[in-house]
Amino acid sequence: MRRWTLNDGRLLVEDVEGSFRLERADGSLERIWRSGLSSEREHLYTSTYFVEDGELRCRFEDDNYDSDAAPSVSLSVELRGLRPA
């Protein structure tokens, strides 16, 4: 289990690969991020969370499997300022 701290005392914990929980300084749960798949109509959605360069990032992919077009991919930053605990 990997852990990172933030300047304000919060703690980010990776429970299993791609599943993260953010705990407040008092140990209470603030938020959870989980990598996973979902589908709706002709779309397959994939969210993958990972820590890189001191940031919790999300790679989101929307694959329209009814189309020959390449999936659309976006990256976002969920948390900044992470340091190994």
C-alpha positions in Angstrom: 0.0 0.0 0.0 1.5 3.3 -1.1 0.9 6.6 0.7 1.4 10.3 0.0 1.0 13.4 2.2 -0.3 16.9 1.3 0.9 20.1 3.0 -2.4 20.5 4.9 -1.9 17.1 6.6 -4.2 15.0 4.4 -3.1 11.6 3.3 -3.6 9.9 0.0 -3.6 6.1 0.2 -3.6 3.6 -2.7 -5.7 0.7 -1.5 -5.1 -1.5 -4.6 -3.7 -0.4 -8.0 -5.9 2.3 -9.3 -8.0 2.8 -6.2 -7.2 5.8 -4.0 -8.7 7.2 -0.8 -8.1 10.7 0.6 -8.1 11.0 4.4 -8.3 14.2 6.4 -5.7 15.0 9.0 -8.0 13.5 11.7 -8.2 10.2 9.7 -11.7 10.6 8.4 -12.5 9.8 4.8 -12.8 12.7 2.4 -13.0 11.2 -1.0 -12.4 8.0 -3.0 -11.2 7.6 -6.6 -11.5 4.2 -8.4 -10.3 3.1 -11.8 -12.9 1.2 -13.8 -14.9 0.6 -16.9 -18.5 1.4 -17.7 -20.6 1.3 -20.9 -23.6 3.2 -22.2 -25.1 2.6 -25.6 -22.2 2.4 -28.1 -19.6 3.8 -25.7 -17.1 2.2 -23.4 -15.7 4.5 -20.8 -12.4 3.8 -19.0 -11.1 5.9 -16.1 -7.6 5.1 -14.8 -6.1 6.9 -11.7 -2.4 7.0 -11.0 0.2 9.1 -9.2 3.0 10.7 -11.2 5.2 13.7 -10.6 3.5 14.6 -7.3 0.0 14.6 -8.8 -3.0 12.2 -8.7 -4.0 12.0 -12.4 -6.9 10.5 -14.3 -6.7 9.2 -17.8 -10.3 9.1 -19.2 -11.0 7.2 -22.5 -14.3 7.3 -24.4 -14.4 4.5 -27.1 -17.3 4.5 -29.4 -17.2 0.9 -30.5 -19.8 1.5 -33.2 -17.2 3.7 -35.0 -13.9 3.2 -36.6 -12.6 6.4 -35.1 -9.9 6.3 -32.5 -11.1 6.7 -28.8 -11.0 10.1 -27.4 -8.6 10.4 -24.5 -8.2 13.2 -21.9 -6.0 13.6 -18.9 -6.9 15.6 -15.7 -5.2 16.4 -12.4 -7.2 15.5 -9.3 -4.7 16.5 -6.6 -1.4 18.3 -6.7 1.5 18.6 -4.1 1.8 14.9 -3.2 4.9 13.8 -1.3 5.8 10.2 -0.4 4.7 9.5 3.1 
